[in-house]
């Protein structure tokens, strides 16, 4: 206890000190106040008690000890319970300098052979003694109230850096600082990057051109009536708290023009808005590939349209959103419309602030993409289009007896029809709807850049899908150290993993994750020949090791040797869809199997699948059955999607090379033997589809099973044979 206050204190260290008689007198004085006998009693954790009636028996008692004056009653020494962890650490560091050290007081006069560390930790705190306002502290430190950390959705604020600005369109992603790029590429690895600057840094770099670009951006927002100013006195405290911050960024286009982009920082909206209220659908990659192949087969006229300022052409609906324009940014709207904005400018902490109420779906608000999606869909439906029920971003309309198809990814549209005049009329309709202030600039011809892909329809009946820029960027950012040309993307030991292999450092592991994500984006579009390698590397991104890095380097070197390859699609019959399904049994380190699947309607893999199975199987037949069940989901969706596109499938075929699996799929439990009776009945839904004549299961010889390419790292003759069929390579 503290001899000054009588409070019981807790310490984790014991220090042996002499026992002056003044200390004994003070202990007896404290004991007399509690009505105890005038003797010293020591108690240990083991309930051992030592009563000492003769003071001379205490070790270290000084016969001639100096007398100390009794401290005043209001002299308070804090116990550990009143200290913050920081103050406790400071006590330990400064204990030799503090003349009144509670650590020593708590053990003063106690023989070291009696008091131990364990005994000291069991001390219990007594009620704190009430003190006056004029209490004396043992140090001049200022008490700080402990703070409680609360999780938030706000990130760190970085000033005067290249901020990351994301646009929902694929080609509208801007570049951020190098240290931020590793994280952002994982999230939006499929988007293109362009250098973007904050307003202050952009004005320093671009000068008057940057100021003109920012002024032009705010001016067109004003002309479109994007917001209306409001005085903060008209807002409730809750509305002021939810107000979003405004941002303006400057970027330099490829043609040298400086472009300004105004947006809101809508990250805080995630605190009170659900995903259902903010998630906007986009066209599926499967729909993009199928419609592109159909357009080439029917020799359609194609136009790609980018709607300018798509969001601010959409009325804001739902909860009212307010935005704050701070600092130098307030000068821009005031200069555009001074009579409207200047009366609402106030000051916070000496900085001008302008509050506005959003009337349009401004870029940056998390609900803006969804609002624009519903607006565009309503406009299309009012013009006679019918949305495909199996993809909400695909719409069709019969014009002159032929189908007009429109697909969209937020504000990027692609329209196709066999007649050029129909496409001209559609572009004119889009111009009236969305080109009131900024002109719509469509892309016409046989070659288009759409969703980071180059679609080339110059060869009749074929579409070539290339992503050479993406491949070049991957090669440049991660140069390969291998010298000899690599013919395959991976060696035979791709699926082998050693637990003893050294793990990658954090920085290298993040780089590994980034490039695997970029490879996944590429493999699902223009390079399905690397999909098996990427599928395995995707299972290693959590804890990659040195072997995984070597496999990634080998893949990059293969891309360097084959950087000009592209996927070529050709449809022979719109009414026949053929799926190939295969499985490699127990090839992974945990003995799980690997599924592969390919859809072709003539030449080239329109869709492809390669992934590790979710469960362990006991035989190759069971692995084939599980793989066929996985592929059947895509098969049924493809069948329904084509029917909604006006291409009813007369025959949907599932090709397999395992006769036992085919018997189970056709006959169900009747063909189950002793080794297959344990198979879950849920996998026999294929039999129901066969009985309903929704699909046909046919045997395919192993030498012709192209889905084998997606199940394992093939080498030699088989790799080139199946690779040519999948990519539809002529040479």
C-alpha positions in Angstrom: 0.0 0.0 0.0 0.9 3.6 -0.2 2.1 5.0 3.1 0.9 8.5 2.1 -2.7 7.6 1.2 -3.3 4.1 2.5 -4.4 3.0 -0.9 -3.6 -0.6 -2.0 -1.5 -0.5 -5.1 -0.3 -3.1 -7.6 3.2 -3.4 -8.8 5.0 -6.1 -10.7 8.5 -5.5 -9.3 10.0 -5.8 -5.8 12.9 -3.8 -4.5 14.6 -4.4 -1.1 14.9 -1.3 1.1 15.9 -0.6 4.7 13.0 -0.4 7.2 13.2 2.9 9.1 11.3 3.3 12.3 9.3 6.2 10.8 7.8 3.7 8.3 6.8 1.3 11.1 5.2 4.2 12.9 3.3 5.2 9.7 2.0 1.6 9.2 0.8 1.5 12.8 -0.9 4.8 12.3 -2.8 3.5 9.3 -3.7 0.3 11.1 -5.0 2.2 14.1 -7.5 4.0 11.8 -8.8 0.7 10.7 -9.0 -0.7 14.2 -6.3 -3.3 13.9 -3.7 -4.4 16.5 -0.4 -2.4 16.6 1.6 -5.3 15.0 3.0 -5.9 11.5 1.4 -8.7 9.6 2.6 -10.0 6.2 0.4 -12.3 4.0 1.4 -14.3 1.0 -0.6 -15.7 -1.9 -0.5 -19.1 -0.3 -2.4 -17.6 2.6 0.7 -17.7 4.8 0.7 -15.1 7.6 3.7 -13.7 9.5 3.0 -11.6 12.6 6.0 -9.6 14.0 5.5 -8.0 17.4 9.1 -7.1 18.0 10.3 -4.4 15.7 13.9 -5.5 16.2 13.2 -8.8 14.5 12.5 -7.1 11.1 15.4 -7.3 8.7 17.0 -4.0 7.8 15.5 -1.9 10.7 17.6 1.2 11.3 18.2 2.0 15.0 18.8 5.7 14.4 16.5 6.5 11.4 15.8 10.2 10.5 12.2 11.2 11.4 10.0 12.2 8.5 7.2 14.6 8.9 3.7 13.2 8.4 2.4 14.1 5.0 -0.7 16.3 4.8 -4.0 14.5 4.3 -4.5 16.0 0.9 -1.2 14.7 -0.5 -2.4 12.2 -3.1 -0.3 9.6 -4.9 -2.2 8.0 -7.8 -2.7 4.3 -7.9 -2.2 2.3 -11.1 -5.9 2.2 -11.8 -5.9 6.0 -12.3 -3.0 5.9 -14.8 -3.1 5.3 -18.5 -0.7 2.7 -20.0 1.5 5.5 -21.3 1.9 7.0 -17.8 2.7 3.5 -16.4 5.5 3.1 -19.0 6.8 6.6 -18.1 6.8 5.6 -14.4 9.1 2.6 -15.1 11.5 4.8 -17.1 11.7 7.6 -14.5 11.5 5.7 -11.2 15.0 6.7 -10.1 14.3 10.4 -10.6 10.9 10.6 -8.8 11.5 11.3 -5.1 8.1 9.8 -4.2 7.9 6.4 -6.0 4.9 4.3 -5.2 6.7 1.2 -6.5 9.1 1.4 -3.6 6.5 2.5 -1.1 4.4 -0.5 -1.8 7.1 -2.9 -0.7 8.8 -0.7 1.9 9.6 -2.5 5.1 8.6 -5.9 3.7 11.4 -8.5 3.9 12.4 -9.7 0.4 12.3 -13.3 1.5 8.6 -13.0 2.4 7.2 -10.8 -0.5 7.4 -12.2 -4.0 6.4 -11.1 -7.5 3.3 -13.3 -7.4 2.2 -11.9 -4.1 2.5 -8.4 -5.4 0.2 -9.1 -8.4 -2.7 -10.3 -6.1 -3.2 -6.9 -4.4 -6.6 -5.5 -4.6 -7.5 -1.9 -5.0 -9.3 0.0 -2.3 -11.7 2.9 -2.8 -10.0 6.1 -3.9 -9.6 8.7 -1.2 -11.6 11.9 -1.9 -9.3 14.9 -2.4 -9.6 18.6 -2.7 -9.1 20.7 -5.9 -5.7 21.8 -4.5 -4.2 18.2 -4.5 -0.5 17.8 -5.2 0.5 15.4 -7.9 3.7 13.4 -7.8 4.7 14.7 -11.2 3.8 17.6 -13.5 2.4 15.3 -16.2 -1.1 16.3 -17.4 -3.6 13.5 -17.2 -5.1 12.6 -20.6 -8.4 10.8 -20.8 -8.1 7.4 -22.5 -9.5 7.5 -26.0 -11.6 4.7 -27.4 -10.8 3.7 -30.9 -13.8 3.3 -33.2 -13.7 1.6 -36.6 -14.6 3.9 -39.5 -14.8 3.5 -43.3 -12.6 6.6 -43.8 -9.1 6.2 -45.1 -6.1 8.4 -44.6 -6.0 11.8 -46.1 -3.2 12.4 -48.5 -2.5 16.0 -49.5 -0.8 17.1 -52.7 -0.5 13.6 -54.2 -1.7 12.0 -57.3 -5.1 10.7 -56.0 -6.8 7.7 -57.5 -10.0 8.5 -59.3 -12.1 5.5 -60.3 -14.7 5.7 -63.0 -17.1 2.9 -63.6 -16.1 2.8 -67.3 -13.2 0.5 -68.1 -11.1 3.2 -69.8 -11.6 5.9 -67.1 -9.2 4.8 -64.4 -6.5 7.1 -63.5 -3.0 6.5 -62.0 -2.2 7.0 -58.4 1.1 7.2 -56.5 3.4 4.1 -56.8 2.9 3.1 -53.1 -0.9 3.0 -53.7 -0.8 1.3 -57.1 -0.1 -2.1 -55.6 -3.4 -2.1 -53.7 -5.6 -0.4 -56.4 -4.5 -2.8 -59.2 -5.9 -5.7 -57.2 -9.3 -4.1 -57.0 -9.5 -2.7 -60.5 -6.8 -4.5 -62.3 -8.8 -4.7 -65.5 -8.9 -0.9 -65.9 -6.5 1.3 -67.9 -4.5 3.9 -66.1 -3.9 7.6 -66.9 -2.0 10.1 -64.8 -4.2 12.3 -62.7 -3.5 15.2 -60.4 -5.3 16.9 -57.6 -6.4 20.5 -58.3 -3.5 22.2 -56.5 -0.9 20.0 -58.0 -2.6 20.1 -61.4 -2.6 23.9 -61.4 1.1 24.0 -60.7 1.8 21.5 -63.5 -0.6 22.8 -66.2 -1.0 26.4 -65.3 -3.7 28.4 -67.1 -4.7 25.3 -69.1 -5.5 23.5 -65.9 -7.5 26.5 -64.6 -9.5 26.6 -67.8 -10.2 22.9 -67.6 -11.4 23.1 -64.0 -13.5 26.1 -64.9 -15.0 24.4 -67.9 -15.9 21.3 -65.8 -17.7 23.3 -63.1 -19.4 25.4 -65.8 -20.9 22.4 -67.5 -22.1 21.1 -64.2 -23.8 24.4 -63.5 -25.4 24.4 -67.0 -26.7 20.9 -66.5 -28.2 22.1 -63.1 -26.2 19.4 -61.2 -26.7 21.2 -57.9 -28.2 24.1 -56.1 -26.5 26.1 -53.4 -27.9 26.0 -49.9 -27.1 27.9 -46.7 -25.8 25.7 -43.9 -28.3 27.3 -41.5 -31.0 25.5 -43.5 -29.4 22.1 -42.9 -29.9 19.9 -39.8 -26.9 18.7 -37.8 -27.3 15.2 -39.3 -27.4 16.6 -42.8 -24.2 18.7 -42.2 -22.5 15.6 -40.8 -23.4 13.5 -43.9 -22.3 16.1 -46.4 -19.8 14.8 -48.9 -16.5 16.4 -49.7 -16.0 17.7 -53.3 -13.0 16.8 -55.4 -11.7 18.1 -58.7 -8.9 16.3 -60.7 -7.0 17.3 -63.8 -5.6 14.8 -66.3 -3.8 15.1 -69.6 -5.4 13.3 -72.5 -3.5 11.5 -75.3 -4.1 14.4 -77.7 -2.6 16.9 -75.2 -6.0 18.3 -74.0 -6.3 19.0 -70.2 -9.5 17.4 -68.8 -11.1 18.4 -65.5 -13.2 15.9 -63.6 -15.4 17.0 -60.7 -16.7 14.3 -58.3 -17.8 13.7 -54.7 -16.0 11.6 -52.2 -18.9 9.2 -51.5 -16.9 6.7 -49.4 -18.7 7.7 -46.2 -22.0 6.8 -47.8 -21.1 3.1 -47.2 -21.8 3.7 -43.5 -25.5 4.1 -44.1 -26.2 2.7 -47.5 -26.5 -1.1 -48.3 -24.9 -2.8 -51.2 -28.3 -3.5 -52.7 -29.0 0.3 -52.9 -25.7 1.0 -54.6 -24.6 -2.0 -56.7 -25.0 -1.4 -60.4 -25.2 -4.4 -62.8 -22.8 -4.5 -65.8 -22.8 -6.7 -68.8 -21.3 -10.1 -68.1 -18.1 -11.2 -70.0 -20.0 -14.2 -71.3 -22.5 -12.0 -72.9 -19.8 -9.8 -74.5 -18.1 -12.8 -76.0 -21.3 -14.5 -77.3 -22.7 -11.3 -78.9 -19.3 -10.4 -80.5 -19.2 -13.9 -82.1 -22.9 -13.5 -83.3 -22.1 -10.0 -84.8 -19.2 -11.5 -86.8 -21.3 -14.4 -87.9 -24.1 -12.2 -89.2 -21.7 -9.6 -90.6 -23.4 -6.8 -88.6 -22.6 -3.1 -88.6 -21.2 -2.3 -85.1 -20.9 1.0 -83.3 -19.3 1.7 -79.9 -20.7 4.7 -78.1 -19.3 6.4 -75.0 -22.0 8.6 -73.4 -20.4 11.9 -72.2 -21.1 12.9 -68.6 -23.5 10.1 -68.2 -24.1 10.4 -64.4 -24.9 14.1 -64.3 -27.6 13.6 -67.0 -29.4 11.4 -64.5 -31.8 12.9 -61.9 -30.9 12.1 -58.4 -33.5 10.1 -56.6 -33.9 8.7 -53.1 -32.1 10.2 -50.0 -31.1 13.9 -50.5 -27.3 14.2 -50.8 -25.4 17.4 -49.8 -21.8 18.3 -50.7 -19.3 20.7 -49.3 -17.0 22.7 -51.6 -14.0 24.0 -49.6 -11.1 26.3 -50.0 -9.9 27.3 -53.5 -12.6 25.1 -55.0 -15.3 27.6 -53.9 -13.8 30.3 -56.2 -14.7 28.3 -59.3 -18.5 28.0 -58.9 -18.6 31.6 -57.5 -16.8 32.9 -60.6 -19.3 30.9 -62.9 -22.5 32.1 -61.2 -21.7 34.7 -58.5 -25.2 35.8 -57.7 -26.3 32.3 -57.1 -23.4 30.9 -55.1 -21.8 33.8 -53.3 -24.6 34.4 -50.7 -24.3 30.8 -49.5 -20.5 30.9 -48.9 -19.6 30.6 -45.3 -16.4 30.1 -43.4 -15.2 27.2 -41.3 -11.9 27.5 -39.4 -11.0 30.5 -41.6 -11.6 28.6 -44.9 -14.5 29.4 -47.3 -17.1 26.6 -47.6 -20.0 26.3 -50.0 -22.8 23.8 -49.3 -24.8 22.5 -52.3 -27.7 20.0 -52.7 -27.1 17.5 -55.5 -29.9 17.4 -58.1 -28.0 15.0 -60.4 -26.2 11.7 -59.9 -22.7 13.2 -59.6 -19.7 11.0 -60.2 -18.3 9.6 -56.9 -21.7 9.0 -55.2 -21.9 5.3 -54.8 -25.6 5.2 -56.0 -24.8 7.1 -59.2 -24.0 4.1 -61.4 -27.3 2.4 -60.4 -29.3 5.5 -61.0 -27.9 5.8 -64.5 -28.4 2.1 -65.2 -32.2 2.4 -64.5 -32.4 5.6 -66.5 -30.7 4.1 -69.6 -32.8 0.9 -69.2 -36.1 2.9 -69.0 -35.0 4.9 -72.1 -34.3 1.8 -74.1 -37.5 0.1 -73.0 -39.5 3.2 -73.9 -37.9 3.0 -77.4 -39.2 -0.6 -77.9 -36.2 -2.6 -76.6 -36.6 -5.7 -74.6 -34.1 -6.6 -71.9 -32.6 -10.1 -71.9 -33.9 -11.7 -68.7 -30.6 -13.6 -68.3 -28.4 -10.4 -68.4 -29.9 -7.0 -67.4 -27.4 -5.1 -69.5 -28.4 -6.7 -72.9 -31.4 -5.4 -74.8 -32.8 -6.3 -78.2 -35.3 -4.8 -80.7 -36.5 -6.0 -84.1 -36.0 -3.4 -86.8 -36.9 -4.3 -90.4 -37.2 -8.0 -89.4 -33.6 -8.1 -88.0 -32.3 -7.9 -84.5 -30.8 -4.7 -83.1 -28.7 -5.5 -80.0 -27.4 -3.1 -77.4 -25.1 -4.1 -74.6 -23.7 -1.6 -72.0 -21.1 -1.4 -69.3 -22.2 1.6 -67.3 -21.7 4.4 -69.9 -20.0 2.3 -72.6 -22.5 1.0 -75.2 -22.1 -1.3 -78.2 -24.9 -1.5 -80.7 -25.1 -3.9 -83.7 -27.5 -4.5 -86.7 -27.1 -5.8 -90.2 -28.2 -2.5 -91.7 -26.0 0.6 -91.5 -29.0 2.9 -91.6 -30.4 1.4 -88.4 -27.2 2.1 -86.5 -27.2 5.6 -87.8 -30.7 6.1 -86.5 -29.7 4.6 -83.1 -26.7 7.0 -82.8 -29.0 9.9 -83.6 -31.4 8.7 -80.9 -28.6 8.6 -78.4 -27.4 12.0 -79.4 -30.9 13.4 -78.6 -31.0 11.7 -75.3 -27.5 12.2 -74.0 -25.7 14.8 -76.3 -27.5 18.0 -75.4 -24.3 19.8 -74.2 -21.4 17.4 -75.0 -21.4 15.7 -78.3 -21.6 11.9 -78.6 -18.6 10.5 -80.4 -19.3 6.9 -81.7 -16.7 4.5 -83.0 -17.6 3.0 -86.4 -16.0 0.5 -88.7 -14.7 -3.1 -88.4 -12.2 -2.5 -85.5 -13.3 -1.3 -82.1 -11.7 -0.8 -78.7 -14.3 -2.0 -76.2 -13.9 -2.8 -72.5 -10.1 -3.0 -72.8 -10.3 -5.4 -75.8 -9.7 -4.8 -79.5 -12.5 -6.4 -81.5 -11.4 -6.9 -85.2 -14.1 -8.1 -87.6 -12.2 -7.4 -90.8 -12.3 -11.1 -91.8 -15.8 -12.1 -92.8 -17.4 -14.4 -90.2 -14.7 -14.0 -87.7 -13.9 -11.7 -84.8 -10.4 -11.5 -83.4 -10.1 -10.5 -79.8 -6.7 -9.1 -78.8 -5.2 -7.3 -75.7 -1.7 -6.5 -76.9 -1.4 -3.3 -74.9 -2.3 -5.2 -71.7 0.2 -7.9 -72.5 2.9 -5.3 -73.3 2.3 -3.6 -70.0 2.6 -6.8 -68.0 5.8 -7.7 -69.7 7.2 -4.2 -69.1 6.2 -4.0 -65.4 7.6 -7.5 -64.6 10.5 -8.3 -66.9 11.4 -12.0 -67.2 14.9 -13.1 -66.3 14.6 -16.3 -68.4 16.6 -16.3 -71.6 15.4 -19.2 -73.8 11.9 -19.1 -75.4 9.2 -20.8 -73.4 6.7 -22.8 -75.5 4.2 -23.5 -72.7 2.9 -21.2 -69.9 3.8 -23.7 -67.2 5.8 -26.9 -66.6 4.4 -30.3 -65.7 5.0 -29.7 -62.0 2.6 -26.6 -61.9 0.3 -28.1 -59.3 3.2 -29.2 -57.0 3.6 -27.0 -53.9 6.2 -27.4 -51.1 5.2 -26.3 -47.6 8.9 -25.9 -46.7 9.5 -23.4 -49.5 10.4 -19.9 -48.4 7.5 -17.4 -48.4 7.6 -14.2 -50.3 8.1 -10.9 -48.5 5.1 -8.6 -48.1 6.1 -6.3 -51.0 6.8 -9.1 -53.4 3.7 -11.0 -52.3 1.5 -7.9 -53.2 3.2 -7.7 -56.5 2.5 -11.4 -57.1 -1.1 -10.8 -56.3 -1.3 -7.9 -58.7 0.1 -9.7 -61.7 -2.1 -12.8 -61.0 -5.1 -10.5 -61.1 -3.9 -9.0 -64.4 -3.4 -12.4 -65.8 -6.8 -13.5 -64.8 -8.3 -10.5 -66.5 -6.4 -11.4 -69.7 -7.1 -15.2 -69.6 -10.9 -14.6 -69.4 -10.9 -12.6 -72.6 -8.1 -12.8 -75.3 -5.8 -15.5 -73.9 -7.6 -18.6 -72.6 -4.4 -20.6 -73.3 -3.0 -19.3 -70.0 -6.1 -19.9 -68.0 -5.0 -23.2 -66.4 -1.8 -21.6 -65.1 -3.6 -18.6 -63.8 -6.3 -20.8 -62.1 -3.6 -22.5 -60.0 -1.8 -19.2 -59.2 -5.1 -17.8 -58.0 -5.1 -20.4 -55.2 -1.6 -19.2 -54.1 -2.2 -15.5 -53.7 -2.7 -15.7 -49.9 0.7 -17.2 -49.1 2.9 -17.3 -52.2 6.4 -18.7 -52.0 9.5 -18.6 -54.1 8.3 -21.5 -56.3 5.1 -19.6 -57.1 7.1 -16.5 -58.1 9.2 -18.7 -60.5 6.0 -20.0 -62.1 4.7 -16.5 -62.5 7.9 -15.4 -64.1 7.7 -18.4 -66.5 4.2 -17.3 -67.5 5.3 -13.7 -68.1 8.2 -15.1 -70.3 5.7 -17.2 -72.3 3.6 -14.1 -72.9 6.7 -12.3 -74.1 7.3 -15.1 -76.6 3.6 -15.1 -77.7 2.6 -11.5 -77.2 0.9 -11.2 -80.6 -1.4 -14.1 -80.2 -5.1 -13.4 -80.2 -8.4 -15.4 -79.9 -10.3 -15.9 -83.1 -14.0 -16.9 -82.9 -16.1 -18.3 -85.7 -19.7 -19.7 -85.4 -20.7 -22.5 -87.8 -24.2 -23.0 -86.5 -26.1 -20.6 -84.2 -28.5 -23.4 -83.2 -25.9 -25.8 -81.9 -23.8 -25.2 -78.8 -21.2 -27.7 -77.8 -19.6 -27.9 -74.3 -16.6 -30.0 -73.4 -16.1 -31.0 -69.8 -13.2 -32.8 -68.2 -11.5 -33.3 -64.8 -8.0 -34.2 -63.7 -8.3 -36.4 -60.6 -6.4 -35.5 -57.4 -3.8 -33.3 -59.0 -3.6 -30.7 -56.3 -1.5 -30.9 -53.1 -4.6 -31.5 -51.0 -5.7 -34.2 -53.4 -8.5 -32.2 -54.9 -9.3 -32.5 -58.5 -9.3 -29.8 -61.3 -12.3 -29.0 -63.6 -12.0 -27.7 -67.1 -14.7 -26.7 -69.6 -15.0 -25.1 -73.0 -17.9 -23.8 -75.1 -17.5 -23.7 -78.9 -20.1 -23.1 -81.6 -17.6 -23.7 -84.4 -14.0 -22.6 -84.0 -12.4 -21.0 -81.0 -13.4 -21.1 -77.3 -16.2 -18.6 -76.8 -16.3 -19.5 -73.1 -13.8 -21.4 -71.0 -13.6 -22.6 -67.4 -10.6 -23.8 -65.3 -10.9 -24.1 -61.6 -10.0 -26.2 -58.6 -12.9 -28.4 -57.3 -14.3 -27.5 -53.9 -14.4 -31.0 -52.5 -12.4 -34.1 -52.5 -13.5 -37.0 -54.6 -12.7 -40.7 -54.2 -12.4 -41.7 -57.8 -11.9 -40.3 -61.3 -15.5 -41.0 -62.1 -16.7 -39.0 -59.2 -14.3 -36.2 -60.2 -15.7 -36.2 -63.8 -19.2 -36.1 -62.4 -18.5 -33.2 -60.1 -16.8 -31.4 -63.0 -19.7 -32.0 -65.4 -22.1 -30.7 -62.7 -20.1 -27.5 -62.4 -20.0 -27.0 -66.2 -23.8 -27.7 -66.5 -24.6 -24.5 -64.7 -22.9 -22.5 -67.4 -24.4 -24.7 -70.1 -27.9 -24.1 -69.0 -27.3 -20.3 -68.7 -25.8 -20.2 -72.2 -28.8 -22.1 -73.6 -31.3 -19.7 -72.1 -29.3 -16.6 -73.0 -29.1 -17.7 -76.7 -32.8 -18.4 -76.8 -33.5 -14.9 -75.4 -31.2 -13.5 -78.2 -33.4 -15.2 -80.8 -31.1 -18.1 -81.4 -32.9 -21.2 -80.0 -30.5 -24.1 -79.6 -31.8 -27.3 -81.3 -29.0 -29.2 -79.7 -27.0 -28.5 -76.6 -24.3 -31.2 -76.3 -22.1 -32.0 -73.3 -19.0 -34.0 -74.4 -17.2 -36.2 -72.0 -14.5 -38.9 -72.2 -15.4 -41.0 -69.1 -18.0 -43.7 -69.9 -18.7 -44.4 -66.3 -19.6 -40.8 -65.6 -21.8 -40.7 -68.8 -23.7 -43.8 -67.5 -24.3 -42.1 -64.1 -25.5 -38.9 -65.9 -27.9 -40.8 -68.1 -29.2 -43.6 -65.8 -28.6 -42.0 -62.3 -28.6 -44.4 -59.3 -29.2 -47.4 -61.5 -25.6 -47.3 -62.9 -24.1 -46.7 -59.4 -21.8 -49.5 -58.3 -20.1 -50.1 -55.0 -17.6 -47.4 -55.5 -20.1 -44.8 -56.5 -23.0 -45.3 -54.1 -21.6 -42.6 -51.8 -21.9 -39.9 -54.4 -24.3 -37.2 -53.4 -27.7 -37.3 -55.1 -27.4 -33.6 -55.8 -24.9 -34.3 -58.6 -27.5 -36.3 -60.5 -29.4 -33.2 -61.5 -27.6 -33.7 -64.9 -29.9 -36.7 -65.3 -32.9 -34.5 -64.9 -31.7 -32.2 -67.6 -31.1 -35.2 -69.9 -34.6 -36.5 -69.2 -36.1 -33.1 -69.9 -34.1 -33.0 -73.2 -32.4 -29.8 -72.2 -29.0 -31.3 -73.0 -27.4 -34.4 -74.7 -24.4 -36.2 -73.2 -22.1 -37.6 -75.8 -18.8 -39.6 -75.5 -15.7 -37.8 -76.8 -12.4 -39.7 -77.3 -9.6 -38.5 -75.0 -7.5 -37.5 -77.9 -10.2 -35.0 -79.0 -11.2 -33.8 -75.5 -10.0 -30.1 -75.8 -11.2 -29.4 -72.2 -8.2 -31.5 -71.1 -6.2 -28.3 -71.9 -8.0 -26.6 -68.9 -7.4 -29.4 -66.4 -3.6 -29.8 -66.3 -0.4 -28.2 -67.7 -0.1 -30.1 -71.0 3.2 -30.3 -72.8 4.4 -31.1 -76.3 2.1 -32.2 -79.1 -1.1 -32.1 -77.1 -0.5 -28.6 -75.9 -0.1 -27.3 -79.5 -2.9 -29.4 -80.8 -5.5 -28.3 -78.3 -4.1 -24.8 -78.1 -4.6 -24.2 -81.8 -8.2 -25.4 -81.5 -9.0 -23.2 -78.5 -7.4 -20.1 -79.9 -8.4 -20.9 -83.5 -4.9 -20.4 -84.8 -4.3 -21.0 -88.5 -0.5 -21.4 -88.1 
